[in-house]
Amino acid sequence: MSDDASPLLSHDRPRRTRRSAALRAFVRETDLHVRDFIHPLFIAEGNGVRKPIDTMPGHAQLSVDQLAAEVAELKALGITSVLLFGIPKRKDDTGSGAWDAKGPVPQAIRELKRLAPELLVIADVCLCEYTAHGHCGVVRDQSGVVVNDETIPLLGKAAVCYAEAGVDIVAPSAMMDGQVIAIRHALDDAGFTDMPILSYAAKHASAFYGPFRGAAESTPSFGDRRAYQMDPANAREALREVQLDVDEGADLLMVKPAGSALDIIHQVRAHFPHPLVAYQVSGEYAMLKAAAERGWLDEPRAALESLLAIKRAGAERIITYYAKEAARWLAQA
């Protein structure tokens, strides 16, 4: 070595483990697996319904009689869990369709369990898809403010309805104070003491939910949800929300949205031992789709990189509209 050779160049070269695909795989710190993905399903009331969702290419509203083909595809891809949202024909001011045993979600739960008993079925617990005004609970006036304490017993009724249908996990997303403990008491009183609760513990009032609201037909007819969903600017408050849900009995935790809250995911993972789920929401999916359609991105690489970042931040499971495509891409890798 010459006198002017740099010791750094001689001894410390991280590039040595990047020379080949085999070396890169050998030292890779984070991997994606198909079992990481939770596939969302929009269940429409009626029969013969397969209505494509314009803002979310590749997704559609499905009636229960269309689930056999969906289950077959999920099985073939190795996807083992789904998250259900209901789209009823009739709505009212209290969202009473959410606890209708003949509603789309309870029917879907029963059919999915008949078709694939091993499939893990999660039911979103909220009223926004069932209320005429599109808010997540009972609204007293046109201010758009949900009345918290009148809403949480209704969420408990919905959770019990889904438990009776055979769901594996209930996932309250309404962001009502005290919703987890209210649901826990309702489930326990109904004999479902073993039913896990996956809490949307840190859910921001995000601009990235737009495509979902069209898909679920749940856009508020007035006001917005910032009076009960979190300010995206607040990280300490997110940890406080998570702690409250843990204290109320949440078994699993969720951060939503994922891509703009990677720091929150990381902090929740660092502070809490509970299984952690992150939701890559509709706007994140739609952005990647739109850019890919214009040729601005390599879609498989960009989508998988976005999912990898969520897992690297600390999430163990990811709700994503890319579940099917990501499963195919990983199988081809």
N, C-alpha and C positions, 0 to 999 in steps of 0.2 A: 504494500500500500504506500503510495507517495505521501510526502510530508503534508501536502495540502488537501488530502482526501478527507471528506467529512465523516466523522464517526457515525452520524445519523444514517448516511447512505450505506455504510458498511454493516450496521447492526440492526437497525430498526426499520423494517420494510413491511408494513401491513399488506402491501400488494402481493406478497409471496403467497398468501392464502386466497388470492382472487384469480389466480392464473387460469383455472379451469372450472368447468361446471361441477366436477366432483369435489374439488377443494372448497368451492363456495358452499356447496351443500353440506360438506363436512363441518364447517364452522358456523353454519347458519344458526342464529339465536332464536328466531321465531318462525314457526311454520303454520300454514293454514291447512285445515283438514275439513272434509265435507261435513263431519259431525259438528263443526263449529257453527253451522248455518241454521237459522230458523227461517222458514219460508212463510211469508204472510199470505193469507187467503181472504178474499172478500166474498162473503156468502150472501147471495141475493135471495129474496123470497120468490117463490114461484117454481116453475118447471121449464126445462129446456133453455135456461138462461146462460149464455156465454157472451157477455157484453164487453168487448175490448175497452180498455181504459186509455183514452187518447194521450193523456199526459204521462203515462207510465207504460211505454211500449213493452210488449211481451206479457202484460198482465191483463186480467179480465175479471169482471164480476161473474161469479159462478153460482148457479143454483145447486141444491144438494144432489140432484140426480146426475150432475156432471162430475161428481167427485171421484168416481171409480177410475176414470182415465187419469185424473190428477194424481191419485194415490199410486197408480201403476208407474207413472213417470217418476214420482218422488222415490219410490222403492228402487227403480232402476238406477237412479243417480246416487243413491245412498244417503239421501236426506232423511233425517229421522225425527224432525220436529216441525210443527207448524203453529202459527199464531192466527187466530180467527177474529174477523170483524164482521158484523152483521149489517145488512142493508134491507130494512123492512119496507113494505109498501105503505104502511100507515104510521104516522108519527103524531105525538101529542105533546103537551107542555111539560109533562113529567117524565117522558121517555119510558112509559110503561111497557113497551115492546121489549125492553131489555130483559125483563124477567118473565116473558111469555114462554112457557114450556114448548109451545108449538112454533116458536120463532125460528129464524134462520140459523142462529148459532147453536141452540140446543139440538136442533135437527141435524146439523152438520156434525156435531160432536158424536151423536149416536151413530151416524152413518160412517164416520171415519173409524170409530172403534169397531164397528162391524167389519169394515173392509180391511183394516190393519190394526189389530189390537196392540201391536208393539209400537205404533206411531205415537210420539209424545204430542199431546194436543194442549195448547195454551189458549185460553180465552181472554181477550181484552175485556176489562170491566170498566165501562164508561157509558154515559147516556147520550153523548153528542150525536151518535148515528140515529138515535131514536126520538130525539126531541124535535118539535116543529121549528124551534128557533135555532137549533144547531149548537147550543151551548152544552157544557158537560154536566149540567145539573139543573135544578129548579131555579128559575129566574123570576124575581119578584116584580120587576118593571123593565122598561125599555133602556135602562142604564147598562144592561148586559152583565150585571154583577150576579153571580150565582150565589144562592143562599146555601151556605156551607152545611149547616146542621140539619137542614131539611133534605139535603141531597144524600148524605152518607148512609142513612138507612136504606135508601133505594139501591145504592151500590151493593149493599149487603144482600138484598133480595136477588139482584142479578147474579151475584157470585154463587149463592145457594142454588139458583136455577141451573147454572152451568155445572155445578158439582153433582146435582141430581142426574144430569144428562150423562155424566161419566168423564168429565174433563180431568186432565192430569194436573194442571196448574191454573190458577186464576191470576190475572195481571191487572190490578187497578191502575188506571191512567188518568183519572179525572183531576188529580192534584188538589183534592179536598183535604183540609186539615183534619186529621183523625180518621181518614178513610181506612187505613190498614187495620186499626184496632176494631173499628166498627164491622169490617168484613170478617175479621178473626172471630169476633163474638157471634156474628150471624152464622158462620160456618160451624162453629163449635156447638151452638145451640141446636143446629139442625143435624148434628151427629157426624159432621165432617171434620173431626179434629185432626186428621192426617192430611188434609188438603193444603198443599204449599201455596204461599202467596209470593208472587214475583211483583215487587213494587216498582212502578215507574217513579223511583225515588227522587231523581233530579231530572225534571222535565222542563226545558226552557220554552218560553214563548217565542218560537223560532220562525223565521221567514221561510225555512226549508220544508214546511209542512204543506205547502200549497197544493201540489199534485195529489196528495193523499185525501185532502178534503173534497176534491172532486170525485175521487175514486170511491170514497165512503159516503158521499153526499151529505157531508156534515159541516159545510161552511156556515158560520154564524150569520143569521139574517140581520143582525145589528150588533154593534160593538165589536169587541175582540176578546181574547182570552188572557190578556196580560194582567188582569186582576187576580187570576189564580195560578197561572203558569209562571215559572220563574223568569226573572230578568236575566238574559244571557250574559250580562256584565258581571254577575256575582258568583264567585267560586266558594267563598266561605259559607255563603248561604246554602249552596248546594250540599256541602258537607253537613250542615245543620239539618237540612231536609232528610238526608240519608240517615242521620243519627235518630231522628224522630221516628222514621219508619222502622228502623231496627228495634227501637225501644217498644214500638207497638206490635212487634211480632213478625215483621217481614222475614221470609226465609231466603229469598233471592232478591238482588238489587238490579236496577236498570238505570242507565244514563241515556238521555235522548235530547237532541240528536247526538250522533257519534262524532262525525267529522269535525264539527266546530267546537267540540267539547273534549278533545283528547286529553287536555290537562285535567279535566274533572274526572275522567275515567281513571287516569293515573293516580290521582289523589284518593279516590274512593278505594281503589285496589290497595293502596298503601295503608289506609286507615281501617279497613273492614275486612274480615275473613270470609264474608259471605260470597257465594257464587255470584259472578258479575256478568250482566248482559248489557250490550250496547245496541242501540237501534240506528242503523244506517238508513236514514229516512228518505221519503219519496223525492224530495228536492235534490238530495245528494245523488240519487240514482238518475233522476231526470237530467241533471247537469252533465253527467258523464255520458249518458245516452246521446244528448244533443250534440256534444262536442265530437263524439265518435261518428255520428251521422254526417257531420260536416268534414270529416277527415282530419280533424285537429288533434285527435288522440288515438293512440293504439288502445282500443277499448279493453281487451283482455289484460294487458299489462297495467293500465291505469286503474281498472276496477279492482284487480287483485292487490295492487299496491295500496289502494285506499282501505281495503279490508285488512291487509297486513298491518297497517298503521294502527287500526282500531285494536287489533289483538295485541300488538306490541305495547300499546298504552296500558293494557291490563285486562281487557275484556276476555272472558273465557268463551262466551257465545255471542253471536252477532245476528240480530234480526236484519235481513237484507233482501231487497228485491232482486239482487243478483244471485240469490242462492242457487238456482238451477244452472245458470250460465257459469258461475264460479265452479260448481261441481264438475261441469264438463271440461272446463279449462284445466282444472287440477288433474283430472283423469288423463288428459292429453300431455301433461307436462313430463 
